[in-house]
């Protein structure tokens, strides 16, 4: 060999070695760059940033609703997936999953041979890891470069994450048809159960859907889906996941699908109320695709009783509708909400959005304002008809519940029998602005006009049942007010708190004033217009009826719950002068619905609110109405009164 030829060979060899070195270096750099782009799957499924379904829970932990956009996905842990479904997916999608390093070269060679013989793509060689890489990191185009990138990424991925994490993530994001992404959403969509509870046959069917959700859809082509399921079962038996007996039993199992799930299963008006609040605070994208866990205050038992009470009283589609809100007045927690008869027909929430005239149910705000000014509940007032000149004419007082009294009567009696003449005079003595300030302080958030007609509930805008329940709760709790709310906390699907509202109770009314107001409102139930609400447990409240019987209210409370009930038609101008043969007043249907509901959900002790009648803070005394001292046996005008113990008079009348 000549030196010249040897030189050429050496140069060629060096060039080849250099090229190989450069290519190896480039490949190493490429792999390194790709490795930096991989997520750390140890942080959990949320790292994929996929669209995830948000779940709403009741106070007892049961599911109220699920929210999602076009993608329905609920991320779950490996342990929460049926072992059968994990085995079925491995058997049909990647039988050497537990032995390869991300790429199954044997499967690729087999697929290449089969595709060459058939002249078409009849088999695929992608492992579960490669499919996961395709779902997470590539654009899905069927090119040689893309396949090479998938293989490299799959190999690198398995060097970072174990098989368990790879399979968990894959089963959380793969598509199963009908908008269901991930095994949990698929399980609930097709079978109405959690992925942990899937049978062997159900697991095999869902595993079979993955290859082609359209072709093997159990809803669109049940026969094809069952045939595919049986193929999966055979593969599971061949690979030792199940026995022949299990295979045969599963193949005999009939296909039982559930109907498509509604968005909200229970308490739809409450769920929509919560959703609206969260969209305002967190945005629609987070609510529908963020995989939130929304923990609420709703009590399913109380909700069921509220809906049942409304349905028992007014069951017909032509009947007036019922709105009901029940709150634990010490905390502001909303435990039940009925926003109408049929959410599917009308999503407008009469409980939280329906502002209607409250009628005499507004009188307690005038009462509290009067008590704060030092006016006694046993002071005497005229109940005669009353007219007051106002800016746009004359305000003429009429009565819709208790009837007029031409004589003098106490503020306590005027409240019990809802005598408008007394309250018209009372607001003129107290001042309209003062009443508005008290109402807002107690929990009314709607705009109130500085018009004396508000004493009788004559509001231009109206108020909602939610507002009324919240404001009455201030009296029930002894003068403290907690903002009403339905959300306890919101977390992401990894458990981190995203939002946790703070609703501390604050004192807004003097306790003695609240206690006295409670004793007055207790008389409404005991002997006044609200006797239909009377039950074995202590209760207090107020009725309300508007002009032409278009709105009827009862708002009342016990030791732990305050509940507002409104009855009327969605069309505000429709009267209720003949509902099953009677005129609807606050003391009729609303009071009966309130009593029906509250009796069934009452606390075992049935106690009165702190400081109310029967509490140690209040004592019943006989008062001389002429001197307002303790009455003696000779006093001609006297009354038994429930007064705060520390404000009751100690001296005895000496004038009689």
C-alpha positions as CSV (number, residue, x, y, z in Angstrom):
1,X,0.0,0.0,0.0
2,X,1.4,3.3,-1.0
3,X,1.8,6.1,1.5
4,X,-0.6,8.3,-0.6
5,X,-3.3,5.6,-0.4
6,X,-2.7,5.1,3.3
7,X,-3.1,8.9,3.8
8,X,-6.4,8.9,1.9
9,X,-7.7,6.0,4.0
10,X,-6.6,7.7,7.2
11,X,-8.3,11.0,6.2
12,X,-11.5,9.1,5.3
13,X,-11.4,7.3,8.6
14,X,-10.8,10.5,10.5
15,X,-13.6,12.2,8.7
16,X,-16.0,9.3,9.5
17,X,-14.9,9.3,13.1
18,X,-15.3,13.0,13.3
19,X,-18.7,12.9,11.7
20,X,-19.8,10.2,14.1
21,X,-18.4,12.2,17.0
22,X,-20.2,15.3,15.9
23,X,-23.5,13.4,15.4
24,X,-23.1,11.7,18.8
25,X,-22.4,15.0,20.4
26,X,-25.4,16.6,18.6
27,X,-27.6,13.7,19.7
28,X,-26.4,14.0,23.2
29,X,-27.0,17.7,23.2
30,X,-30.5,17.1,21.7
31,X,-31.3,14.5,24.3
32,X,-30.1,16.8,27.0
33,X,-32.2,19.7,25.7
34,X,-35.2,17.4,25.5
35,X,-34.6,16.2,29.0
36,X,-34.7,19.8,30.3
37,X,-38.1,20.2,28.7
38,X,-39.7,17.3,30.5
39,X,-41.9,18.0,33.5
40,X,-41.1,16.5,36.8
41,X,-44.0,14.0,37.0
42,X,-43.3,13.4,40.7
43,X,-45.2,16.6,41.4
44,X,-48.4,14.9,40.3
45,X,-50.9,15.0,37.5
46,X,-51.4,18.8,37.8
47,X,-48.0,19.3,36.3
48,X,-49.4,18.4,32.9
49,X,-51.5,21.6,32.9
50,X,-54.3,19.7,31.2
51,X,-57.9,20.9,31.4
52,X,-59.4,19.4,34.5
53,X,-63.0,19.1,35.8
54,X,-63.9,21.0,38.9
55,X,-65.9,19.2,41.6
56,X,-68.4,20.8,44.0
57,X,-69.0,19.1,47.4
58,X,-71.7,19.5,50.0
59,X,-71.0,19.9,53.7
60,X,-71.1,16.1,54.2
61,X,-68.5,15.5,51.4
62,X,-71.0,14.2,48.8
63,X,-70.7,15.5,45.3
64,X,-73.2,18.2,44.3
65,X,-71.9,19.0,40.8
66,X,-69.0,18.9,38.3
67,X,-68.0,21.8,36.1
68,X,-66.0,21.5,32.9
69,X,-65.6,23.1,29.5
70,X,-65.2,21.0,26.4
71,X,-62.9,18.7,28.4
72,X,-64.3,16.6,31.2
73,X,-61.3,15.4,33.3
74,X,-60.9,14.5,36.9
75,X,-57.4,13.7,38.0
76,X,-57.0,10.8,40.4
77,X,-54.2,8.9,42.0
78,X,-52.9,5.5,40.9
79,X,-54.4,3.9,44.0
80,X,-57.8,5.2,43.1
81,X,-57.9,3.4,39.8
82,X,-59.3,-0.2,39.6
83,X,-56.5,-2.7,39.3
84,X,-58.5,-4.4,36.5
85,X,-58.5,-1.2,34.4
86,X,-54.7,-0.8,34.8
87,X,-54.1,-4.4,33.8
88,X,-56.6,-4.1,30.8
89,X,-54.9,-1.0,29.4
90,X,-51.4,-2.6,29.7
91,X,-52.7,-5.9,28.1
92,X,-54.2,-4.2,25.0
93,X,-52.0,-1.2,24.6
94,X,-48.5,-2.2,25.7
95,X,-48.0,-5.8,26.8
96,X,-44.3,-5.3,27.6
97,X,-44.9,-2.1,29.5
98,X,-43.2,-3.3,32.7
99,X,-40.1,-4.6,30.9
100,X,-39.1,-2.0,28.3
101,X,-37.4,1.4,28.8
102,X,-40.0,3.5,27.1
103,X,-39.5,2.1,23.6
104,X,-40.5,-1.5,22.6
105,X,-38.1,-2.3,19.8
106,X,-39.7,-5.7,19.3
107,X,-43.1,-4.2,18.8
108,X,-41.7,-1.7,16.4
109,X,-40.0,-4.5,14.3
110,X,-43.2,-6.5,14.4
111,X,-45.3,-3.6,13.3
112,X,-42.8,-2.7,10.5
113,X,-43.0,-6.3,9.2
114,X,-46.8,-6.4,9.3
115,X,-47.2,-3.0,7.7
116,X,-44.7,-3.9,4.9
117,X,-46.6,-7.2,4.1
118,X,-50.0,-5.5,4.1
119,X,-48.9,-2.4,2.2
120,X,-50.6,-0.2,4.7
121,X,-50.4,0.8,8.4
122,X,-52.1,-2.1,10.1
123,X,-50.2,-2.1,13.4
124,X,-48.6,0.4,15.6
125,X,-45.6,0.0,17.8
126,X,-46.0,2.9,20.2
127,X,-45.7,2.1,23.9
128,X,-47.9,3.7,26.6
129,X,-44.9,5.9,27.4
130,X,-44.6,7.0,23.8
131,X,-48.4,7.7,23.7
132,X,-48.0,9.8,26.8
133,X,-45.2,11.7,25.3
134,X,-47.3,12.3,22.2
135,X,-50.2,13.6,24.3
136,X,-48.0,15.9,26.4
137,X,-45.1,17.1,24.3
138,X,-45.6,16.7,20.5
139,X,-47.9,18.1,17.9
140,X,-49.2,14.7,16.9
141,X,-48.0,14.9,13.2
142,X,-47.2,11.5,11.7
143,X,-43.6,12.2,10.5
144,X,-40.3,10.4,10.9
145,X,-38.9,13.3,12.9
146,X,-41.9,13.3,15.3
147,X,-41.6,9.5,15.8
148,X,-37.9,9.9,16.6
149,X,-38.6,12.7,19.0
150,X,-41.3,10.5,20.7
151,X,-38.9,7.6,21.1
152,X,-36.1,9.9,22.6
153,X,-38.6,11.6,24.9
154,X,-40.1,8.3,26.0
155,X,-36.7,6.9,26.8
156,X,-35.7,10.0,28.8
157,X,-39.1,10.1,30.5
158,X,-38.7,6.7,31.9
159,X,-35.4,7.6,33.3
160,X,-37.1,10.3,35.3
161,X,-40.4,8.7,36.3
162,X,-41.3,5.2,37.4
163,X,-43.8,3.0,35.6
164,X,-46.5,3.7,38.1
165,X,-46.3,7.4,37.6
166,X,-46.3,7.0,33.8
167,X,-49.4,4.8,33.8
168,X,-51.2,7.1,36.3
169,X,-50.6,10.1,34.2
170,X,-51.5,8.4,30.9
171,X,-54.8,7.1,32.4
172,X,-55.6,10.6,33.7
173,X,-55.3,12.4,30.3
174,X,-56.1,9.9,27.5
175,X,-59.4,10.4,25.7
176,X,-62.4,8.0,26.1
177,X,-65.0,9.7,24.0
178,X,-68.2,11.7,25.0
179,X,-66.0,14.5,26.1
180,X,-64.4,12.4,28.9
181,X,-60.7,12.7,29.4
182,X,-59.1,10.4,31.9
183,X,-60.3,7.2,33.4
184,X,-62.3,8.9,36.3
185,X,-64.4,11.0,33.9
186,X,-64.9,8.1,31.6
187,X,-66.0,5.8,34.5
188,X,-68.6,8.4,35.6
189,X,-69.7,9.2,32.1
190,X,-70.4,5.7,30.9
191,X,-71.1,3.8,34.2
192,X,-71.9,6.5,36.8
193,X,-69.3,5.3,39.2
194,X,-65.7,6.0,40.3
195,X,-62.8,4.4,38.5
196,X,-62.0,2.5,41.7
197,X,-65.3,0.6,41.5
198,X,-65.2,-0.6,37.9
199,X,-65.9,-4.3,37.2
200,X,-63.6,-6.4,35.1
201,X,-65.9,-6.2,32.1
202,X,-66.3,-2.4,32.5
203,X,-62.5,-2.0,32.8
204,X,-61.9,-4.0,29.7
205,X,-64.5,-2.0,27.7
206,X,-62.9,1.3,28.6
207,X,-59.5,0.0,27.8
208,X,-60.7,-1.0,24.4
209,X,-62.1,2.4,23.7
210,X,-58.7,4.1,23.8
211,X,-57.5,2.9,20.4
212,X,-60.5,4.5,18.6
213,X,-63.1,6.3,20.8
214,X,-65.3,6.8,17.7
215,X,-65.2,3.3,16.3
216,X,-65.5,1.5,19.7
217,X,-68.0,4.0,21.3
218,X,-70.3,2.0,23.6
219,X,-73.1,4.6,23.0
220,X,-72.7,4.9,19.3
221,X,-71.9,1.3,18.4
222,X,-72.5,-1.0,21.4
223,X,-71.8,-4.2,19.4
224,X,-68.4,-3.0,18.3
225,X,-67.6,-1.9,21.8
226,X,-68.5,-5.3,23.3
227,X,-66.6,-7.1,20.6
228,X,-63.6,-5.0,21.4
229,X,-64.1,-5.5,25.1
230,X,-63.9,-9.3,24.6
231,X,-60.7,-8.9,22.6
232,X,-59.2,-7.1,25.6
233,X,-60.4,-9.8,28.0
234,X,-58.8,-12.5,25.9
235,X,-55.5,-10.6,25.9
236,X,-55.7,-10.2,29.7
237,X,-56.1,-14.0,30.0
238,X,-53.3,-14.7,27.6
239,X,-51.0,-12.4,29.6
240,X,-51.9,-13.9,32.9
241,X,-53.8,-11.0,34.3
242,X,-57.1,-13.0,34.7
243,X,-58.1,-16.7,34.6
244,X,-60.2,-18.4,32.0
245,X,-63.2,-18.4,34.3
246,X,-62.9,-14.7,35.0
247,X,-62.7,-14.1,31.2
248,X,-65.8,-16.1,30.5
249,X,-67.8,-14.5,33.3
250,X,-66.8,-11.0,32.2
251,X,-67.7,-11.7,28.5
252,X,-71.2,-12.8,29.7
253,X,-71.7,-9.5,31.6
254,X,-74.3,-7.3,29.7
255,X,-73.4,-3.8,28.8
256,X,-75.1,-1.4,31.2
257,X,-74.5,2.3,30.6
258,X,-75.9,5.3,32.5
259,X,-77.6,8.3,30.9
260,X,-75.5,11.4,30.3
261,X,-74.9,13.1,33.6
262,X,-76.5,16.5,34.2
263,X,-74.2,19.3,35.2
264,X,-75.7,19.7,38.6
265,X,-77.3,16.7,40.3
266,X,-78.6,18.4,43.5
267,X,-79.4,21.9,44.6
268,X,-78.9,23.5,41.1
269,X,-79.8,27.0,42.2
270,X,-77.3,26.9,45.0
271,X,-74.6,25.4,42.7
272,X,-75.2,28.2,40.2
273,X,-75.0,30.8,43.0
274,X,-71.6,29.4,44.1
275,X,-70.4,29.2,40.5
276,X,-71.3,32.8,39.8
277,X,-69.3,33.9,42.8
278,X,-66.3,31.9,41.9
279,X,-66.3,33.1,38.3
280,X,-66.3,36.7,39.6
281,X,-63.3,36.0,41.9
282,X,-61.2,33.4,40.0
283,X,-62.4,33.7,36.4
284,X,-64.3,31.3,34.2
285,X,-61.2,29.4,32.9
286,X,-60.2,28.4,36.4
287,X,-63.7,27.4,37.3
288,X,-64.3,25.2,34.2
289,X,-60.8,23.9,33.5
290,X,-58.8,24.3,36.7
291,X,-59.6,21.1,38.5
292,X,-60.9,23.0,41.5
293,X,-62.3,21.3,44.6
294,X,-65.1,23.5,45.9
295,X,-66.2,22.8,49.5
296,X,-69.6,24.3,50.3
297,X,-71.9,24.9,53.3
298,X,-74.9,23.2,51.8
299,X,-76.5,20.5,54.0
300,X,-78.1,17.8,51.7
301,X,-80.6,16.8,54.3
302,X,-81.8,20.3,54.9
303,X,-81.8,21.0,51.1
304,X,-84.0,17.9,50.5
305,X,-86.4,19.0,53.2
306,X,-86.6,22.5,51.8
307,X,-87.4,21.3,48.4
308,X,-90.0,18.8,49.8
309,X,-91.7,21.5,51.9
310,X,-92.1,23.8,48.9
311,X,-93.4,20.9,46.7
312,X,-95.9,19.7,49.3
313,X,-97.4,23.2,49.7
314,X,-97.6,24.3,46.1
315,X,-97.1,21.2,43.8
316,X,-98.8,22.3,40.6
317,X,-97.0,23.9,37.7
318,X,-99.6,26.7,37.7
319,X,-99.1,27.4,41.4
320,X,-97.0,30.4,42.6
321,X,-93.3,29.6,43.0
322,X,-91.4,29.3,46.3
323,X,-88.0,30.7,47.1
324,X,-86.4,29.6,50.4
325,X,-83.1,30.4,52.0
326,X,-81.9,28.9,55.3
327,X,-78.8,30.1,57.1
328,X,-77.0,29.2,60.3
329,X,-77.2,32.7,61.7
330,X,-74.2,32.5,64.0
331,X,-71.8,31.7,61.1
332,X,-73.7,32.9,58.0
333,X,-73.4,29.5,56.4
334,X,-76.1,28.8,53.8
335,X,-77.5,25.3,54.4
336,X,-80.4,25.2,52.0
337,X,-81.5,27.2,49.0
338,X,-84.6,26.8,46.8
339,X,-84.5,29.3,43.9
340,X,-87.6,28.2,42.0
341,X,-89.6,25.2,40.8
342,X,-87.6,24.1,37.7
343,X,-84.0,25.0,37.2
344,X,-84.0,23.4,33.7
345,X,-86.8,25.8,32.6
346,X,-85.6,29.0,34.3
347,X,-82.2,29.5,35.9
348,X,-83.0,32.8,37.4
349,X,-82.5,32.3,41.1
350,X,-85.5,33.8,43.0
351,X,-83.7,33.2,46.3
352,X,-80.5,35.2,45.6
353,X,-81.5,37.3,42.6
354,X,-85.2,37.9,42.9
355,X,-85.7,41.4,44.4
356,X,-89.3,41.7,45.5
357,X,-91.4,43.9,47.7
358,X,-91.2,42.6,51.3
359,X,-94.4,44.1,52.7
360,X,-94.6,44.0,56.5
361,X,-91.6,41.7,56.7
362,X,-89.6,44.9,56.6
363,X,-91.1,46.1,59.8
364,X,-88.4,44.6,62.1
365,X,-85.9,47.1,60.8
366,X,-88.2,49.9,61.9
367,X,-88.7,48.1,65.2
368,X,-84.9,47.8,65.9
369,X,-84.4,51.5,64.9
370,X,-87.1,52.4,67.4
371,X,-85.7,50.3,70.2
372,X,-82.3,51.8,69.6
373,X,-83.9,55.2,70.0
374,X,-85.3,54.1,73.4
375,X,-88.9,53.5,72.4
376,X,-90.4,50.8,74.5
377,X,-92.1,47.8,72.8
378,X,-95.0,48.5,75.2
379,X,-95.4,52.1,74.4
380,X,-98.9,53.0,73.1
381,X,-99.6,54.0,69.5
382,X,-102.7,54.8,67.4
383,X,-103.6,52.2,64.8
384,X,-106.0,54.4,63.0
385,X,-105.7,55.1,59.2
386,X,-102.9,57.5,58.5
387,X,-101.9,59.8,55.6
388,X,-98.6,61.6,55.2
389,X,-97.9,64.3,52.6
390,X,-94.8,63.2,50.5
391,X,-93.0,64.7,47.6
392,X,-95.2,63.1,44.9
393,X,-98.5,63.3,46.7
394,X,-100.0,61.7,49.8
395,X,-98.9,58.4,51.4
396,X,-102.1,56.7,52.4
397,X,-101.6,53.7,54.7
398,X,-103.6,50.6,54.1
399,X,-103.4,47.2,55.8
400,X,-103.2,43.8,54.2
401,X,-102.8,41.4,57.2
402,X,-104.0,42.3,60.6
403,X,-106.7,44.8,60.1
404,X,-106.9,48.4,61.4
405,X,-107.4,49.3,65.0
406,X,-109.0,52.6,65.8
407,X,-107.8,52.6,69.4
408,X,-104.4,52.7,71.1
409,X,-102.2,49.6,71.2
410,X,-98.7,48.7,72.1
411,X,-95.9,48.5,69.7
412,X,-95.6,44.8,70.7
413,X,-99.3,44.2,69.7
414,X,-99.0,46.3,66.6
415,X,-96.1,44.1,65.4
416,X,-97.9,40.9,66.3
417,X,-100.9,41.8,64.3
418,X,-99.1,43.8,61.7
419,X,-100.9,47.1,62.2
420,X,-99.7,49.4,59.5
421,X,-101.1,52.6,61.1
422,X,-98.7,52.2,64.1
423,X,-95.7,51.6,61.9
424,X,-96.5,54.5,59.6
425,X,-96.4,56.7,62.7
426,X,-93.3,55.0,64.1
427,X,-91.1,55.6,61.1
428,X,-92.1,59.3,61.2
429,X,-91.0,59.4,64.8
430,X,-87.7,57.4,64.2
431,X,-86.7,58.8,60.9
432,X,-86.4,57.2,57.5
433,X,-82.7,57.6,57.2
434,X,-82.2,55.9,60.6
435,X,-84.2,52.9,59.5
436,X,-82.2,52.6,56.2
437,X,-79.0,52.8,58.2
438,X,-80.2,50.0,60.6
439,X,-81.3,47.8,57.7
440,X,-78.0,48.1,55.9
441,X,-76.1,47.5,59.1
442,X,-78.1,44.3,59.8
443,X,-77.5,42.8,56.3
444,X,-79.7,44.4,53.7
445,X,-77.5,45.2,50.7
446,X,-80.1,46.5,48.2
447,X,-80.6,50.2,47.7
448,X,-83.3,51.7,49.9
449,X,-85.2,54.9,49.1
450,X,-85.5,57.6,51.7
451,X,-89.2,57.3,51.7
452,X,-91.4,56.6,54.7
453,X,-93.2,53.9,52.8
454,X,-90.3,51.6,53.4
455,X,-91.8,51.1,56.9
456,X,-94.4,48.9,55.2
457,X,-92.0,47.4,52.7
458,X,-92.7,49.9,49.9
459,X,-89.3,49.7,48.1
460,X,-88.6,50.7,44.6
461,X,-86.0,48.0,44.1
462,X,-87.1,45.2,46.5
463,X,-85.0,42.8,48.5
464,X,-84.0,39.1,48.0
465,X,-84.9,36.3,50.4
466,X,-81.1,35.8,50.9
467,X,-80.8,39.4,52.2
468,X,-83.9,39.0,54.4
469,X,-82.6,35.8,56.0
470,X,-79.2,37.3,56.6
471,X,-80.6,40.5,58.2
472,X,-83.1,38.6,60.5
473,X,-80.1,36.5,61.5
474,X,-78.7,39.6,63.2
475,X,-81.6,39.6,65.6
476,X,-81.5,35.9,66.0
477,X,-77.8,35.9,67.0
478,X,-78.3,38.5,69.6
479,X,-77.0,41.5,67.5
480,X,-74.0,40.0,65.7
481,X,-74.0,39.7,61.9
482,X,-72.0,37.3,59.7
483,X,-72.1,37.8,56.0
484,X,-74.0,34.9,54.3
485,X,-72.0,32.6,52.1
486,X,-72.0,29.2,50.6
487,X,-68.3,28.5,50.1
488,X,-66.0,27.1,52.9
489,X,-62.9,26.8,50.8
490,X,-61.6,26.1,47.3
491,X,-58.5,24.0,46.6
492,X,-56.7,22.8,43.5
493,X,-56.7,19.1,42.7
494,X,-53.4,18.7,44.7
495,X,-55.1,20.1,47.8
496,X,-53.5,23.6,47.9
497,X,-56.0,26.3,49.1
498,X,-56.9,28.7,46.3
499,X,-59.6,30.7,48.0
500,X,-61.0,30.7,51.5
501,X,-63.5,33.4,52.4
502,X,-63.4,35.0,55.8
503,X,-66.8,35.9,57.2
504,X,-66.3,36.7,60.9
505,X,-69.4,37.7,62.9
506,X,-69.3,41.3,64.1
507,X,-71.6,43.2,66.5
508,X,-73.9,45.6,64.7
509,X,-76.8,45.8,67.2
510,X,-76.8,46.1,70.9
511,X,-77.6,42.7,72.5
512,X,-80.4,44.1,74.7
513,X,-82.0,45.6,71.6
514,X,-81.8,42.4,69.7
515,X,-83.1,40.4,72.7
516,X,-86.1,42.7,73.0
517,X,-86.8,42.5,69.3
518,X,-86.8,38.7,69.6
519,X,-89.4,38.8,72.3
520,X,-91.6,41.0,70.1
521,X,-91.2,38.8,67.0
522,X,-91.9,35.7,69.2
523,X,-95.3,37.1,69.9
524,X,-96.0,37.3,66.1
525,X,-95.7,33.5,66.0
526,X,-97.4,32.9,69.3
527,X,-100.5,35.0,68.9
528,X,-100.3,37.2,65.8
529,X,-100.3,36.9,62.1
530,X,-97.7,34.2,62.1
531,X,-99.4,31.5,64.1
532,X,-99.3,29.1,61.2
533,X,-95.5,29.0,61.8
534,X,-96.0,28.0,65.4
535,X,-94.3,24.7,66.4
536,X,-93.2,22.9,69.5
537,X,-89.8,24.6,69.5
538,X,-89.3,28.3,70.3
539,X,-89.6,30.5,67.1
540,X,-89.9,34.1,66.1
541,X,-90.5,35.8,62.9
542,X,-92.6,38.2,60.8
543,X,-95.1,37.9,58.0
544,X,-95.3,40.2,54.9
545,X,-97.9,40.7,52.2
546,X,-97.8,43.2,49.4
547,X,-100.4,45.1,47.5
548,X,-102.8,43.0,45.5
549,X,-101.3,39.9,47.1
550,X,-98.4,39.7,44.6
551,X,-95.7,38.8,47.2
552,X,-96.1,36.9,50.4
553,X,-93.3,36.4,53.0
554,X,-92.5,34.7,56.2
555,X,-89.0,35.2,57.7
556,X,-88.3,33.6,61.0
557,X,-85.7,31.9,63.2
558,X,-85.1,29.3,65.9
559,X,-82.0,28.8,68.1
560,X,-79.7,27.9,65.2
561,X,-81.4,28.6,61.9
562,X,-82.9,31.6,60.2
563,X,-85.1,30.9,57.1
564,X,-86.8,33.2,54.7
565,X,-89.7,32.0,52.5
566,X,-91.1,34.0,49.6
567,X,-94.2,32.9,47.6
568,X,-95.2,34.6,44.3
569,X,-95.1,34.4,40.6
570,X,-92.0,35.2,38.5
571,X,-94.0,37.7,36.7
572,X,-94.2,40.4,39.4
573,X,-97.6,41.7,38.3
574,X,-99.5,38.5,38.8
575,X,-101.7,38.5,42.0
576,X,-102.5,35.6,44.3
577,X,-106.1,36.3,45.2
578,X,-107.2,32.8,44.4
579,X,-104.7,30.1,45.0
580,X,-106.6,26.9,45.7
581,X,-109.5,29.0,46.9
582,X,-107.6,31.4,49.2
583,X,-105.8,34.7,49.1
584,X,-102.1,34.2,49.7
585,X,-100.7,36.2,52.7
586,X,-97.5,35.9,54.6
587,X,-99.4,34.1,57.3
588,X,-100.7,31.4,54.9
589,X,-98.5,29.5,52.5
590,X,-95.1,31.1,53.5
591,X,-95.7,30.5,57.2
592,X,-96.8,27.0,56.7
593,X,-93.9,26.1,54.4
594,X,-91.5,27.7,56.9
595,X,-93.0,25.7,59.8
596,X,-93.0,22.4,57.8
597,X,-89.4,22.9,56.9
598,X,-88.2,24.1,60.3
599,X,-90.0,21.5,62.3
600,X,-88.4,18.7,60.3
601,X,-84.9,20.1,60.5
602,X,-85.0,21.5,64.0
603,X,-82.1,20.9,66.4
604,X,-82.8,18.3,69.1
605,X,-82.8,20.9,71.9
606,X,-85.0,23.3,70.0
607,X,-83.5,26.2,72.0
608,X,-84.2,29.8,71.6
609,X,-81.5,32.2,70.4
610,X,-79.1,33.6,72.9
611,X,-81.0,36.0,75.1
612,X,-84.4,35.4,73.7
613,X,-87.5,34.4,75.6
614,X,-86.8,31.8,78.2
615,X,-83.0,32.7,78.3
616,X,-81.4,33.7,81.6
617,X,-80.8,37.2,80.1
618,X,-84.5,37.9,79.9
619,X,-87.1,37.8,82.6
620,X,-90.9,38.3,82.5
621,X,-92.2,41.1,84.7
622,X,-95.5,42.8,85.3
623,X,-95.2,46.5,84.4
624,X,-97.5,49.4,85.3
625,X,-98.3,51.0,81.9
626,X,-98.8,54.4,83.6
627,X,-95.5,54.6,85.4
628,X,-93.4,51.9,83.6
629,X,-92.4,50.5,87.0
630,X,-93.2,47.1,88.5
631,X,-96.9,46.9,88.9
632,X,-98.6,46.4,92.3
633,X,-102.0,44.8,92.9
634,X,-103.7,48.2,92.6
635,X,-102.4,49.3,89.2
636,X,-105.3,49.4,86.7
637,X,-103.3,49.3,83.5
638,X,-100.5,46.7,83.4
639,X,-98.8,44.2,81.1
640,X,-96.6,41.2,81.4
641,X,-93.3,41.9,79.5
642,X,-90.2,39.9,78.6
643,X,-87.4,42.3,79.2
644,X,-83.6,42.0,79.4
645,X,-82.7,41.2,83.0
646,X,-80.3,44.1,83.4
647,X,-82.8,46.7,82.1
648,X,-86.0,45.6,83.8
649,X,-87.2,48.1,86.4
650,X,-86.4,47.4,90.0
651,X,-88.8,50.0,91.6
652,X,-92.4,49.3,92.3
653,X,-95.2,51.7,91.3
654,X,-96.2,54.0,94.2
655,X,-98.9,56.0,92.4
656,X,-101.6,53.4,92.7
